[in-house]
Every structure is written in C-alpha cells, then in structure tokens.
C-alpha cells in the first residue's frame, strides 16, 4: 500500500477544483488548503467563498485565507504542517521565497498551457484569442520567476472550433488533475523529471483588462472571433451600442466572407444568430447581454431591441 504524501494545496477558482478533488480521491494526506479571501462574486456581488474553499469546507480541511503571504503567522502555521509536497493551481498571487522553501520534496504547479507559451494569469483566454489550434497542461517545478521553472510533465490538447474559454477550462482542469497525480506517482518511485523550458519560445498571458475586452470591429473576422470565444463566458467581450455595453457569446466565424458592410454593422439574422461585419468577413453570435440585464438568445433580445442594420462601436 502506497504511503500518502503530506500535501498543502493552493488554489482559488473553478479551474483548481478538479485538482483538489483528484488529490482527495487519491488518498493523499491533505494537511492544508490556501485560497484567496472571500470576495464579492456574481451579479449580486455577494461576499462569497472561492470554489476551492467550498470544496475544502465540505471535506473538513484546514483552510488558510491570508491577506498577505508574507505574514509570519501564516508561514509558521504552514511550516508546522510539515508538508512534503505543495501544489498550486491558479492561486492568483506570486509566491514568496519563504513559501517556496516549505515543502521537503517538491513544489509543483498545474499550468494551463504548453510552457513556455502563455506564461501568466490568463493562458486559456490568450490561446483562444491568438487562434491556437492546440494547447495543453504543464506540471512544472515552481521557482521564483513566474511560470519559468523546469517542466516535469506536459500533455497536449486540441482546441476545437466550438471551444470557448469555459469549455476549454473544464477540459484542461480535468487534464491537469490527472497529470498531477501521474507526477506524484513518479515522485513516489523516485522518477522526478526536470526539463528546462526552451529559450526563445516564451509568450505571455497577462490578465485581461476592461480595455482589452472591447471589440475592435476593424480587425479581420477571425481575430474578432478569437476575442469573443476567448472571453466567453467570463468576463465577456463587449461593444458599445447606444452608449451601453453589449456583450456577445456563442461566436462563430462565417465561412463565406463575401458578405460585407462597414465594420461593426449588424447585417441581419442567420439561423437564429446575429451576423456582424468585421474588417474582413463577418462573425455570428447566438447570445447577447446588455449591461445590467440577463444574457439572452438573439431572438429574445431582438424582441425588445432593434439592432439589425445598426453600427456597433
């Protein structure tokens, strides 16, 4: 019978949940969970725990929600847990040298890209925005420089035309959880791998800002499509219509790009989807959401709003 690792897990959003679930199901000794403090979430902005905290609470795990990772009390408490392995999956903060020095065997990160591509906070979004045909998961050894540590394991995943940030997050989260367990078994057998990341192939995946989310209709349709699917369902790409923010979801690239109009012009409705002209070609969207309102299918939205033939900014 295998001896379980003493593990501290660090993670916050839904992406991190399957990894913690996998560690629990594998019987590892989960001595602590570190996650972000409760914060306003959802349309009502009610103060709520992170998805990782909710799971940890259900399993009666010891939870830490530090405001500062430099807090001496936090470091003392984590050190007292005597971790052999620490795992981070989308925790959301840069780790300190003191934190990195805690585990006796390994500090591993579950990162949703094929490093060294898309280092940073939003690798899934940027892979879609940039029109990648594949992505994947990397299990890496954590170092002080963000997402730059040696690679332990890496696995590829094709990006399908119907994928968006939401669907790809689900796939990569499950893939990352399985790959992490494989890494832990290899460590148990003394088969640690440390492969340095290739130099000169780095790309960045910085946080998505509000300015980035505003669609630029003069771009070719393929690029507009990338921005919409890369931010679908959250945080959502938007345009301005009559001075209000209008978000788009369920984007598709039109195969026949012969239909033209001024960039941003709403050309009409095709099979329940709204067609919008871009700098070259056009895209269609199946759902819209006006600021402060519910997300609606195109047909329902058009019952209350006249949008066809208008120009979006």
C-alpha positions as CSV (number, residue, x, y, z in Angstrom):
1,X,0.0,0.0,0.0
2,X,1.4,3.4,-1.0
3,X,2.3,6.0,1.6
4,X,0.3,9.2,1.0
5,X,2.2,12.5,0.6
6,X,1.6,15.2,3.1
7,X,0.2,17.9,0.8
8,X,-0.7,21.6,1.1
9,X,-2.8,22.8,-1.8
10,X,-3.0,26.4,-3.1
11,X,-5.8,27.4,-5.5
12,X,-8.8,29.6,-5.9
13,X,-11.1,29.4,-9.0
14,X,-13.1,26.5,-10.6
15,X,-10.0,25.5,-12.6
16,X,-8.3,24.4,-9.4
17,X,-11.2,22.3,-8.1
18,X,-10.6,19.1,-10.1
19,X,-7.0,19.1,-8.9
20,X,-8.0,19.2,-5.2
21,X,-10.7,16.6,-5.9
22,X,-8.2,14.3,-7.5
23,X,-5.8,14.7,-4.6
24,X,-8.5,13.8,-2.1
25,X,-9.7,10.9,-4.2
26,X,-6.2,9.5,-4.5
27,X,-5.9,9.4,-0.7
28,X,-3.1,12.0,-0.3
29,X,-2.8,13.4,3.2
30,X,-4.3,16.9,2.6
31,X,-3.0,18.8,5.6
32,X,-4.0,22.3,4.5
33,X,-5.6,24.4,1.7
34,X,-4.6,28.0,0.9
35,X,-7.1,30.1,-1.1
36,X,-7.9,33.7,-1.7
37,X,-10.1,35.6,0.9
38,X,-13.8,35.7,0.4
39,X,-14.9,38.5,-2.0
40,X,-17.9,39.8,-3.9
41,X,-19.0,37.4,-6.7
42,X,-21.7,37.1,-9.2
43,X,-24.3,39.6,-10.4
44,X,-25.4,40.4,-6.9
45,X,-21.8,40.9,-5.7
46,X,-22.5,39.0,-2.5
47,X,-19.4,38.2,-0.4
48,X,-18.7,34.5,-1.1
49,X,-16.0,31.9,-0.6
50,X,-13.9,30.7,-3.5
51,X,-14.8,27.4,-5.3
52,X,-11.7,25.8,-3.7
53,X,-12.8,26.9,-0.2
54,X,-16.2,25.5,-0.7
55,X,-14.7,22.1,-1.6
56,X,-12.3,22.3,1.3
57,X,-15.1,23.0,3.7
58,X,-17.1,20.0,2.5
59,X,-14.1,17.8,3.3
60,X,-13.3,19.4,6.7
61,X,-9.8,20.5,5.5
62,X,-7.8,23.2,7.3
63,X,-8.2,26.4,5.4
64,X,-5.9,29.5,5.2
65,X,-7.0,32.7,3.5
66,X,-4.2,35.2,4.0
67,X,-4.3,38.8,3.0
68,X,-0.5,38.8,2.8
69,X,1.7,35.8,2.1
70,X,4.5,37.5,4.0
71,X,2.5,37.2,7.3
72,X,4.9,35.5,9.8
73,X,1.9,33.7,11.4
74,X,1.0,32.1,8.1
75,X,4.5,30.9,7.5
76,X,4.7,29.5,11.0
77,X,1.4,27.7,10.6
78,X,2.2,26.2,7.2
79,X,5.6,25.1,8.3
80,X,4.1,23.4,11.3
81,X,2.1,21.2,8.9
82,X,5.4,19.7,7.7
83,X,4.4,19.4,4.0
84,X,6.3,17.1,1.7
85,X,4.5,18.4,-1.4
86,X,2.9,21.7,-2.2
87,X,0.7,22.1,-5.2
88,X,-0.5,25.4,-6.7
89,X,-3.3,25.6,-9.4
90,X,-4.4,29.2,-10.3
91,X,-4.0,30.5,-6.8
92,X,-3.8,34.1,-8.0
93,X,-0.7,35.5,-6.2
94,X,3.0,35.5,-6.7
95,X,4.6,33.2,-4.2
96,X,7.3,34.3,-1.8
97,X,10.7,32.6,-1.4
98,X,9.7,31.7,2.2
99,X,6.6,29.9,0.9
100,X,8.5,28.1,-1.9
101,X,11.0,26.8,0.6
102,X,8.4,25.0,2.7
103,X,7.9,21.6,1.1
104,X,10.6,18.9,1.6
105,X,10.1,17.1,-1.7
106,X,8.5,19.2,-4.4
107,X,6.5,22.4,-5.1
108,X,4.5,21.8,-8.3
109,X,2.3,24.0,-10.4
110,X,-0.6,22.9,-12.6
111,X,-0.5,25.4,-15.5
112,X,-3.0,25.5,-18.4
113,X,-0.6,26.0,-21.3
114,X,2.3,24.3,-23.1
115,X,5.0,26.3,-21.4
116,X,7.0,28.3,-22.2
117,X,4.0,29.6,-24.2
118,X,1.5,31.7,-22.4
119,X,3.1,32.3,-19.1
120,X,0.9,34.3,-16.8
121,X,-2.6,34.6,-15.3
122,X,-4.8,34.0,-18.4
123,X,-3.3,31.2,-20.6
124,X,-6.6,29.7,-21.6
125,X,-8.0,33.1,-22.7
126,X,-4.9,34.0,-24.7
127,X,-4.6,30.7,-26.5
128,X,-8.1,31.2,-27.9
129,X,-7.6,34.9,-28.6
130,X,-4.5,34.1,-30.6
131,X,-6.2,31.4,-32.6
132,X,-4.1,28.5,-31.4
133,X,-5.1,25.1,-32.7
134,X,-3.9,23.3,-29.6
135,X,-3.0,23.9,-26.0
136,X,-2.4,21.7,-23.0
137,X,-1.3,21.4,-19.4
138,X,2.2,21.6,-17.9
139,X,3.2,20.3,-14.5
140,X,6.2,22.4,-13.6
141,X,8.5,22.9,-10.6
142,X,7.7,26.3,-9.1
143,X,10.5,28.8,-9.0
144,X,10.6,32.5,-8.0
145,X,10.2,33.7,-11.6
146,X,6.6,33.2,-12.6
147,X,5.9,30.1,-14.8
148,X,9.6,29.7,-15.7
149,X,10.5,26.6,-13.7
150,X,11.6,23.3,-15.1
151,X,8.9,21.1,-16.8
152,X,8.0,17.8,-15.0
153,X,5.2,16.6,-17.3
154,X,3.4,18.1,-20.3
155,X,0.3,16.9,-22.3
156,X,-1.3,18.4,-25.4
157,X,-5.0,19.1,-26.1
158,X,-6.5,20.1,-29.4
159,X,-8.6,23.3,-29.4
160,X,-11.9,22.6,-31.3
161,X,-13.7,25.2,-33.3
162,X,-16.6,25.1,-30.9
163,X,-14.5,25.6,-27.8
164,X,-14.6,28.8,-25.8
165,X,-12.9,29.8,-22.6
166,X,-15.5,28.0,-20.5
167,X,-15.4,24.6,-22.3
168,X,-11.6,24.7,-22.6
169,X,-11.2,25.5,-18.9
170,X,-13.2,22.4,-18.0
171,X,-11.1,20.1,-20.2
172,X,-7.8,21.5,-19.1
173,X,-8.8,21.4,-15.4
174,X,-9.5,17.6,-15.7
175,X,-6.4,17.0,-17.8
176,X,-4.3,18.9,-15.3
177,X,-5.6,17.0,-12.3
178,X,-4.9,13.6,-13.9
179,X,-1.4,14.7,-15.0
180,X,-0.6,15.9,-11.4
181,X,-1.5,12.5,-10.0
182,X,0.9,11.0,-12.5
183,X,3.6,13.3,-11.4
184,X,3.0,12.4,-7.7
185,X,3.3,8.7,-8.5
186,X,6.5,9.3,-10.4
187,X,7.9,11.1,-7.4
188,X,7.0,8.1,-5.2
189,X,9.0,5.9,-7.5
190,X,11.9,8.4,-7.5
191,X,11.4,9.3,-11.1
192,X,11.4,13.1,-10.9
193,X,11.9,14.9,-14.3
194,X,13.3,18.4,-14.6
195,X,13.4,19.7,-18.1
196,X,14.4,23.3,-18.6
197,X,11.9,25.4,-20.6
198,X,13.2,26.1,-24.2
199,X,14.7,29.6,-24.5
200,X,13.3,32.0,-27.1
201,X,9.8,30.4,-27.3
202,X,8.2,32.4,-24.4
203,X,4.9,34.2,-24.8
204,X,2.9,36.0,-22.1
205,X,-0.7,35.7,-20.9
206,X,-1.3,38.8,-18.8
207,X,-4.6,39.5,-17.0
208,X,-7.5,40.6,-19.2
209,X,-8.3,44.2,-18.7
210,X,-11.5,46.1,-19.4
211,X,-9.9,47.9,-22.4
212,X,-8.9,44.6,-23.9
213,X,-12.4,43.3,-23.7
214,X,-13.9,46.0,-26.0
215,X,-14.2,44.6,-29.5
216,X,-12.3,46.2,-32.4
217,X,-14.6,45.7,-35.5
218,X,-11.9,46.8,-38.0
219,X,-10.0,43.6,-37.3
220,X,-10.4,40.6,-39.6
221,X,-13.4,38.3,-38.6
222,X,-11.0,35.6,-37.4
223,X,-9.4,37.9,-34.8
224,X,-12.8,39.2,-33.6
225,X,-14.0,35.6,-33.3
226,X,-10.9,34.8,-31.2
227,X,-11.6,37.7,-28.8
228,X,-15.3,36.7,-28.3
229,X,-14.6,33.0,-27.7
230,X,-11.5,33.7,-25.6
231,X,-13.7,35.7,-23.2
232,X,-16.8,33.5,-23.3
233,X,-18.5,33.1,-20.8
234,X,-16.3,35.3,-18.5
235,X,-15.5,38.1,-18.4
236,X,-17.2,38.6,-21.8
237,X,-16.2,40.7,-24.9
238,X,-18.3,43.8,-25.4
239,X,-19.1,46.6,-27.8
240,X,-20.8,49.9,-27.3
241,X,-24.4,50.2,-28.5
242,X,-26.3,53.5,-27.9
243,X,-23.7,54.2,-25.2
244,X,-24.2,51.0,-23.3
245,X,-22.1,47.9,-23.0
246,X,-23.3,44.9,-25.0
247,X,-21.6,41.5,-24.5
248,X,-21.5,38.7,-27.1
249,X,-21.5,35.0,-26.6
250,X,-21.6,31.9,-28.8
251,X,-19.5,33.3,-31.7
252,X,-18.9,31.6,-35.0
253,X,-16.8,32.5,-38.0
254,X,-18.7,32.9,-41.2
255,X,-17.4,30.6,-43.8
256,X,-18.4,32.8,-46.8
257,X,-16.7,36.1,-46.2
258,X,-18.2,37.7,-49.3
259,X,-20.9,39.5,-47.3
260,X,-19.5,42.9,-46.5
261,X,-20.6,46.0,-44.6
262,X,-19.0,48.7,-42.6
263,X,-17.0,47.2,-39.6
264,X,-19.4,46.8,-36.7
265,X,-22.6,46.9,-38.9
266,X,-25.3,44.4,-37.8
267,X,-26.0,42.6,-41.1
268,X,-29.0,40.6,-40.1
269,X,-30.1,37.3,-38.6
270,X,-29.0,33.9,-40.0
271,X,-30.5,30.7,-38.5
272,X,-31.0,32.4,-35.1
273,X,-27.6,34.0,-35.0
274,X,-26.8,37.7,-35.4
275,X,-24.3,38.5,-38.1
276,X,-21.9,41.4,-37.7
277,X,-19.4,42.8,-40.3
278,X,-15.7,43.0,-39.4
279,X,-12.8,44.5,-41.2
280,X,-12.7,41.4,-43.4
281,X,-15.6,39.0,-43.4
282,X,-18.1,38.6,-40.6
283,X,-18.9,36.7,-37.5
284,X,-22.2,35.5,-35.9
285,X,-23.2,35.4,-32.2
286,X,-26.0,33.4,-30.6
287,X,-26.5,35.3,-27.3
288,X,-26.2,38.9,-26.1
289,X,-26.2,40.6,-22.8
290,X,-26.9,44.3,-22.2
291,X,-25.3,45.8,-19.1
292,X,-27.4,45.2,-16.1
293,X,-29.6,42.6,-17.9
294,X,-29.8,38.9,-18.3
295,X,-28.0,37.0,-21.1
296,X,-30.5,36.3,-23.9
297,X,-30.6,34.3,-27.1
298,X,-30.6,36.5,-30.2
299,X,-34.3,36.0,-30.9
300,X,-35.4,37.0,-27.4
301,X,-33.1,40.0,-27.4
302,X,-34.4,41.3,-30.7
303,X,-38.0,41.2,-29.4
304,X,-37.1,44.1,-27.1
305,X,-34.4,45.8,-29.1
306,X,-34.0,47.0,-32.7
307,X,-30.4,46.1,-33.6
308,X,-30.3,45.0,-37.2
309,X,-28.5,47.4,-39.6
310,X,-27.2,49.5,-36.7
311,X,-23.5,50.2,-36.3
312,X,-21.7,48.9,-33.2
313,X,-18.8,50.8,-31.8
